[in-house]
């Protein structure tokens, strides 16, 4: 099924956020290529889709804090990996995102 997924067809539910982790440098400043298994996993990424939010105890919708296009700081562990169009994305709960990065 994962080969059938397209990025624009993914609509996270509730307070879920789909994030594409930033890619580490594939070569050094001097031009030496770094094998993929030796590249560091960066702790930040870009939100590519977000759910509408979750209802509180009063039944009011509390929207997700981050929106599509936001740069975010990610926890070192967690998130559910999702493969879409050959790329790996992570699905987090909104409250698992550590911080929003303002540029």
TAMOTA-V791678 format. One record per pair of residues at least 6 apart in sequence whose C-alpha atoms are under 6 Angstrom apart, sorted by the first residue. I is the first residue (numbers start at 0). GAP is how many residues later the second one is. If there is no record, write none. Layout:
i = {I:I}
gap = {GAP:GAP}
This chain:
i = {4:5:11:11:12:13:13:13:13:14:14:14:14:14:14:15:15:15:15:15:16:16:16:16:16:17:17:17:17:17:18:18:18:18:18:19:19:19:20:20:21:21:25:25:26:26:42:42:43:43:43:44:44:45:45:45:46:46:46:47:48:51:52:52:52:53:53:54:54:70:71:71:71:72:72:73:73:78:78:78:79:79:80:80:81:81:81}
gap = {79:78:38:39:38:37:38:39:40:36:38:39:49:78:79:34:35:76:77:78:33:74:75:76:77:29:30:31:72:73:27:28:29:70:71:25:26:69:23:24:22:23:7:8:6:7:30:31:28:29:30:26:27:23:24:25:21:22:23:20:19:11:9:10:11:7:8:6:7:30:27:28:29:25:26:23:24:11:12:13:10:11:8:9:6:7:8}
